Amino acid sequence: MPYPVALAPGHVAVITGAASGIGLAVAERLAALGMKLALVDTDADGLGRARVALEKAHRDTRVLSTVCDVADRAAVEAFAAEVARHFGSVDFLMCNAGIEGGGKGVLGDFDVWRRIVEINLWGTIHVLQTFVPSMVERGRAGSIVVTGSKQGITCPPGNTPYNVSKSALKTTTEALAHELRNIKGCRLTVHLLIPGYTYTGLAKKRGVAEKPEGAWEASQVVDLMIERMAEGDFYILCPDNETTRAMDEKRMAWTMGDIIENRPPLSRWHPNYKKAFADYMKG
């Protein structure tokens, strides 16, 4: 498998949300490649286990693990200073930290809203604003990946704070890519990772003890991420074992069609459009 320029032996990777799931799977892949890892999570026990496992499996790997809440700007800045002391400049930055709320709407619990947006959106902005300027200034090639979600594009009812946070991340990452490509001499690539149905630590926290048949493993997401980064893709749209890319494309096109066709918002879930949507997907 060809690797992006940023992913190379001896290079430095910063990964948030690295104690489990996609973040840990990326860390495992980059450790095998011989990269230096700076890992962040709020799960101290999980992060400790991840570090031990990585160092055991890859004895030459250097791992810096820090318990840090990315919603805390000062803590992120302190972590960045720690990374600079241990490893120097960063080649690969992955903003992967995120949480779900579950079953909340616009009028739901404000504290749930605030916590999800603080971590998923503001946490990512904190990390980007703290690390990216120095990555730009050094003038070397590098890559930035932000973990988004299909729910931030199609916005299914029932988990509105999460959808809002991921929709805002999509906009943020698109804007970052535009800004960086207009900086003379900037050699950073930006990528929005859009996982499909993936068996991660979030699923385990919801009580899903075994991987559902329809879900991908986190390692499969990482395989596709690296492949598409190497090809220069910005949008890394992942299928899974029950949803093909073609199905995702049609669902996303229907969502945009609500505006173009002047349908009610979220018409995919509107009773008056149930048959029309089903016929559209079949066609």
LOGU-321438 format. One record per residue (C-alpha): residue in one letter; chain; z, y, x negated. Coordinates in nm, 4 decimals, m for minus. Layout:
<rokols>
(rokol A A (Z Y X));
...
</rokols>
This chain:
<rokols>
(rokol M A (0.0000 0.0000 0.0000));
(rokol P A (m0.0940 0.3431 m0.1443));
(rokol Y A (0.1960 0.5875 m0.1620));
(rokol P A (0.1942 0.9656 m0.1139));
(rokol V A (0.2306 1.1668 m0.4358));
(rokol A A (0.5872 1.2650 m0.3429));
(rokol L A (0.6997 0.9018 m0.3280));
(rokol A A (0.7095 0.7821 m0.6878));
(rokol P A (0.9559 0.6254 m0.9335));
(rokol G A (1.2107 0.8755 m1.0602));
(rokol H A (1.1440 1.1264 m0.7833));
(rokol V A (1.4274 1.2549 m0.5644));
(rokol A A (1.4563 1.1866 m0.1910));
(rokol V A (1.6942 1.3528 0.0552));
(rokol I A (1.7391 1.1630 0.3830));
(rokol T A (1.9623 1.2713 0.6711));
(rokol G A (2.0808 1.0182 0.9267));
(rokol A A (2.0590 0.7569 0.6524));
(rokol A A (2.3398 0.5180 0.7462));
(rokol S A (2.1273 0.3064 0.9802));
(rokol G A (1.7974 0.2693 1.1619));
(rokol I A (1.4876 0.4498 1.0408));
(rokol G A (1.6776 0.6582 0.7857));
(rokol L A (1.8246 0.3520 0.6180));
(rokol A A (1.4897 0.1708 0.6298));
(rokol V A (1.3276 0.4630 0.4472));
(rokol A A (1.6091 0.4615 0.1912));
(rokol E A (1.5585 0.0889 0.1314));
(rokol R A (1.1855 0.1355 0.0764));
(rokol L A (1.2288 0.4280 m0.1609));
(rokol A A (1.5039 0.2513 m0.3553));
(rokol A A (1.2647 m0.0384 m0.4132));
(rokol L A (1.0144 0.2164 m0.5406));
(rokol G A (1.2649 0.3451 m0.7976));
(rokol M A (1.3427 0.6819 m0.6423));
(rokol K A (1.6767 0.8653 m0.6628));
(rokol L A (1.8413 0.8905 m0.3229));
(rokol A A (2.0612 1.1588 m0.1693));
(rokol L A (2.1814 1.0259 0.1657));
(rokol V A (2.3676 1.2049 0.4450));
(rokol D A (2.5296 1.0860 0.7665));
(rokol T A (2.8409 1.1497 0.9752));
(rokol D A (2.9130 0.7756 0.9833));
(rokol A A (3.1291 0.7382 0.6735));
(rokol D A (3.1707 0.3609 0.7029));
(rokol G A (2.8022 0.2997 0.7685));
(rokol L A (2.7004 0.5306 0.4858));
(rokol G A (2.9355 0.3531 0.2466));
(rokol R A (2.7939 0.0138 0.3416));
(rokol A A (2.4410 0.1453 0.3000));
(rokol R A (2.5136 0.2749 m0.0473));
(rokol V A (2.6734 m0.0511 m0.1598));
(rokol A A (2.3823 m0.2550 m0.0224));
(rokol L A (2.1219 m0.0308 m0.1846));
(rokol E A (2.2900 m0.0357 m0.5240));
(rokol K A (2.3371 m0.4115 m0.5060));
(rokol A A (1.9761 m0.4800 m0.4137));
(rokol H A (1.8321 m0.2259 m0.6576));
(rokol R A (2.0618 m0.2046 m0.9582));
(rokol D A (1.8724 0.0757 m1.1290));
(rokol T A (1.8819 0.2954 m0.8189));
(rokol R A (2.0925 0.6111 m0.8293));
(rokol V A (2.2447 0.6900 m0.4895));
(rokol L A (2.4375 1.0005 m0.3875));
(rokol S A (2.5938 0.9526 m0.0427));
(rokol T A (2.7681 1.2395 0.1330));
(rokol V A (2.9388 1.2492 0.4709));
(rokol C A (2.8018 1.5658 0.6258));
(rokol D A (2.7427 1.7006 0.9754));
(rokol V A (2.4050 1.8746 0.9601));
(rokol A A (2.5169 2.0974 1.2487));
(rokol D A (2.7510 2.2620 0.9953));
(rokol R A (2.5365 2.5051 0.7931));
(rokol A A (2.7991 2.5502 0.5205));
(rokol A A (2.8302 2.1722 0.4779));
(rokol V A (2.4521 2.1387 0.4414));
(rokol E A (2.4457 2.4134 0.1794));
(rokol A A (2.7296 2.2435 m0.0112));
(rokol F A (2.5379 1.9149 0.0005));
(rokol A A (2.2252 2.0843 m0.1335));
(rokol A A (2.4239 2.2204 m0.4270));
(rokol E A (2.5574 1.8708 m0.4917));
(rokol V A (2.2052 1.7271 m0.4917));
(rokol A A (2.0918 1.9931 m0.7386));
(rokol R A (2.3810 1.9112 m0.9736));
(rokol H A (2.3181 1.5359 m0.9630));
(rokol F A (1.9393 1.5125 m0.9423));
(rokol G A (1.7752 1.8523 m0.9725));
(rokol S A (1.4787 1.9388 m0.7510));
(rokol V A (1.3785 1.7431 m0.4407));
(rokol D A (1.0412 1.5700 m0.3956));
(rokol F A (1.0835 1.4168 m0.0500));
(rokol L A (1.2892 1.5566 0.2373));
(rokol M A (1.3406 1.3614 0.5584));
(rokol C A (1.5169 1.5281 0.8506));
(rokol N A (1.6095 1.2203 1.0491));
(rokol A A (1.9635 1.2882 1.1778));
(rokol G A (1.9830 1.2837 1.5553));
(rokol I A (2.1847 1.1731 1.8568));
(rokol E A (2.1192 1.0930 2.2202));
(rokol G A (2.3190 1.2026 2.5227));
(rokol G A (2.1977 0.9727 2.7955));
(rokol G A (2.1401 1.0430 3.1632));
(rokol K A (2.1929 1.4183 3.1619));
(rokol G A (1.9898 1.6844 3.3347));
(rokol V A (1.9632 2.0609 3.3097));
(rokol L A (2.2820 2.0997 3.5132));
(rokol G A (2.4699 1.8353 3.3138));
(rokol D A (2.7696 1.8634 3.0872));
(rokol F A (2.7423 2.1740 2.8672));
(rokol D A (2.9303 2.0142 2.5781));
(rokol V A (2.6760 1.7289 2.5731));
(rokol W A (2.3939 1.9824 2.5732));
(rokol R A (2.5467 2.1821 2.2918));
(rokol R A (2.6194 1.8844 2.0673));
(rokol I A (2.2712 1.7344 2.1021));
(rokol V A (2.0963 2.0640 2.0332));
(rokol E A (2.3349 2.1470 1.7470));
(rokol I A (2.2558 1.8228 1.5654));
(rokol N A (1.8962 1.7474 1.6592));
(rokol L A (1.7535 2.0996 1.6452));
(rokol W A (1.9908 2.3283 1.4565));
(rokol G A (2.0826 2.0522 1.2133));
(rokol T A (1.7169 2.0114 1.1212));
(rokol I A (1.6682 2.3867 1.0891));
(rokol H A (1.9737 2.4055 0.8615));
(rokol V A (1.8314 2.1336 0.6363));
(rokol L A (1.4823 2.2822 0.6290));
(rokol Q A (1.6001 2.6343 0.5526));
(rokol T A (1.8360 2.5066 0.2819));
(rokol F A (1.6015 2.2719 0.0947));
(rokol V A (1.2431 2.3819 0.1561));
(rokol P A (1.2439 2.7240 m0.0189));
(rokol S A (1.3321 2.5670 m0.3551));
(rokol M A (1.0726 2.2936 m0.2982));
(rokol V A (0.8118 2.5657 m0.2484));
(rokol E A (0.9242 2.7712 m0.5470));
(rokol R A (0.8972 2.4910 m0.8016));
(rokol G A (0.5243 2.4543 m0.7263));
(rokol R A (0.5164 2.0740 m0.7397));
(rokol A A (0.3755 1.8330 m0.4861));
(rokol G A (0.6257 1.7121 m0.2278));
(rokol S A (0.6580 1.5956 0.1307));
(rokol I A (0.8720 1.6803 0.4320));
(rokol V A (0.9130 1.4474 0.7299));
(rokol V A (1.0846 1.5407 1.0555));
(rokol T A (1.1699 1.2627 1.3002));
(rokol G A (1.0569 1.3649 1.6454));
(rokol S A (1.0173 1.1585 1.9623));
(rokol K A (0.7618 1.0786 2.2280));
(rokol Q A (1.0218 1.2098 2.4719));
(rokol G A (0.9721 1.5509 2.3139));
(rokol I A (0.6080 1.5365 2.4246));
(rokol T A (0.6074 1.3626 2.7646));
(rokol C A (0.9676 1.4616 2.8550));
(rokol P A (1.0628 1.1813 3.0981));
(rokol P A (1.3364 1.2737 3.3466));
(rokol G A (1.6936 1.1665 3.2839));
(rokol N A (1.7678 1.2710 2.9262));
(rokol T A (1.6849 1.6401 2.9312));
(rokol P A (1.8974 1.7710 2.6402));
(rokol Y A (1.7460 1.5117 2.4070));
(rokol N A (1.3939 1.5854 2.5321));
(rokol V A (1.4458 1.9574 2.4833));
(rokol S A (1.5773 1.9111 2.1292));
(rokol K A (1.2868 1.6878 2.0288));
(rokol S A (1.0300 1.9131 2.1969));
(rokol A A (1.1705 2.2056 1.9986));
(rokol L A (1.1532 1.9963 1.6806));
(rokol K A (0.7838 1.9333 1.7434));
(rokol T A (0.7231 2.3077 1.7676));
(rokol T A (0.9397 2.3773 1.4631));
(rokol T A (0.7596 2.1202 1.2482));
(rokol E A (0.4146 2.2366 1.3577));
(rokol A A (0.5089 2.5940 1.2666));
(rokol L A (0.6465 2.4847 0.9292));
(rokol A A (0.3226 2.3045 0.8438));
(rokol H A (0.1255 2.6170 0.9340));
(rokol E A (0.3526 2.8444 0.7310));
(rokol L A (0.3468 2.6279 0.4190));
(rokol R A (m0.0296 2.5774 0.4138));
(rokol N A (m0.0642 2.9561 0.4093));
(rokol I A (0.1577 3.0007 0.1031));
(rokol K A (m0.0623 3.0289 m0.2043));
(rokol G A (m0.0014 2.7450 m0.4464));
(rokol C A (0.2252 2.5494 m0.2101));
(rokol R A (0.1674 2.1757 m0.2541));
(rokol L A (0.4033 2.0472 0.0137));
(rokol T A (0.2826 1.8291 0.2984));
(rokol V A (0.4609 1.8241 0.6339));
(rokol H A (0.4659 1.5336 0.8787));
(rokol L A (0.6054 1.4789 1.2278));
(rokol L A (0.7169 1.1175 1.2698));
(rokol I A (0.6905 1.0113 1.6351));
(rokol P A (0.8469 0.6650 1.6664));
(rokol G A (0.7793 0.4318 1.9538));
(rokol Y A (1.0350 0.1947 2.1011));
(rokol T A (1.2389 0.1147 1.7901));
(rokol Y A (1.5513 m0.0929 1.7457));
(rokol T A (1.7888 0.1432 1.5637));
(rokol G A (2.1556 0.2280 1.5338));
(rokol L A (2.1285 0.4374 1.8516));
(rokol A A (2.0272 0.1265 2.0460));
(rokol K A (2.3171 m0.0685 1.8978));
(rokol K A (2.5587 0.2055 2.0045));
(rokol R A (2.4264 0.1638 2.3594));
(rokol G A (2.5303 m0.2020 2.3429));
(rokol V A (2.1898 m0.3561 2.2682));
(rokol A A (2.3057 m0.6359 2.0376));
(rokol E A (1.9655 m0.7883 1.9610));
(rokol K A (1.6226 m0.6357 1.9141));
(rokol P A (1.4299 m0.6346 2.2436));
(rokol E A (1.0930 m0.8083 2.2361));
(rokol G A (0.9081 m0.4852 2.3045));
(rokol A A (1.0668 m0.2900 2.0207));
(rokol W A (0.9549 m0.2434 1.6628));
(rokol E A (1.1868 m0.2896 1.3687));
(rokol A A (1.2674 0.0278 1.1763));
(rokol S A (1.0864 m0.1192 0.8760));
(rokol Q A (0.7607 m0.1289 1.0762));
(rokol V A (0.7959 0.2423 1.1506));
(rokol V A (0.8452 0.3085 0.7784));
(rokol D A (0.5344 0.1051 0.6898));
(rokol L A (0.3219 0.3154 0.9243));
(rokol M A (0.4886 0.6389 0.8131));
(rokol I A (0.4051 0.5809 0.4468));
(rokol E A (0.0503 0.4670 0.5293));
(rokol R A (m0.0254 0.7735 0.7398));
(rokol M A (0.1439 1.0136 0.4970));
(rokol A A (m0.0850 0.8805 0.2261));
(rokol E A (m0.3818 0.9527 0.4553));
(rokol G A (m0.2600 1.3082 0.5148));
(rokol D A (m0.1709 1.2775 0.8843));
(rokol F A (0.0616 1.5390 1.0321));
(rokol Y A (0.1275 1.3552 1.3592));
(rokol I A (0.2448 1.0015 1.2803));
(rokol L A (0.2343 0.8425 1.6248));
(rokol C A (0.3850 0.4934 1.6233));
(rokol P A (0.3029 0.2192 1.8724));
(rokol D A (0.5418 m0.0678 1.9435));
(rokol N A (0.5196 m0.4187 2.0836));
(rokol E A (0.4696 m0.3008 2.4414));
(rokol T A (0.2905 0.0355 2.4049));
(rokol T A (m0.0376 0.0836 2.2229));
(rokol R A (m0.1568 0.4094 2.0733));
(rokol A A (m0.4217 0.4275 2.3453));
(rokol M A (m0.1511 0.4130 2.6122));
(rokol D A (0.0459 0.6878 2.4386));
(rokol E A (m0.2621 0.9063 2.4116));
(rokol K A (m0.3336 0.8751 2.7841));
(rokol R A (0.0274 0.9500 2.8804));
(rokol M A (0.0308 1.2579 2.6596));
(rokol A A (m0.3046 1.3742 2.7950));
(rokol W A (m0.1748 1.3362 3.1503));
(rokol T A (0.1287 1.5472 3.0600));
(rokol M A (m0.0936 1.8312 2.9354));
(rokol G A (m0.3064 1.7829 3.2453));
(rokol D A (m0.0173 1.8984 3.4622));
(rokol I A (m0.0861 2.2494 3.3342));
(rokol I A (m0.4644 2.2274 3.3335));
(rokol E A (m0.4862 2.0645 3.6784));
(rokol N A (m0.1996 2.2747 3.8221));
(rokol R A (m0.0015 1.9662 3.9206));
(rokol P A (0.3767 1.9732 3.9693));
(rokol P A (0.5696 1.9430 3.6413));
(rokol L A (0.6409 1.5854 3.5350));
(rokol S A (0.3881 1.4693 3.7946));
(rokol R A (0.3816 1.1270 3.6306));
(rokol W A (0.7159 1.0659 3.8031));
(rokol H A (0.6302 1.2548 4.1263));
(rokol P A (0.5886 1.0246 4.4311));
(rokol N A (0.2735 1.2056 4.5423));
(rokol Y A (0.1044 1.1267 4.2095));
(rokol K A (0.2316 0.7732 4.1494));
(rokol K A (m0.0944 0.6045 4.2522));
(rokol A A (m0.3128 0.8621 4.0767));
(rokol F A (m0.1269 0.8095 3.7512));
(rokol A A (m0.1448 0.4302 3.7822));
(rokol D A (m0.5190 0.4457 3.8484));
(rokol Y A (m0.5635 0.6844 3.5535));
(rokol M A (m0.3855 0.4469 3.3170));
(rokol K A (m0.5938 0.1526 3.4378));
(rokol G A (m0.9144 0.3475 3.3927));
</rokols>
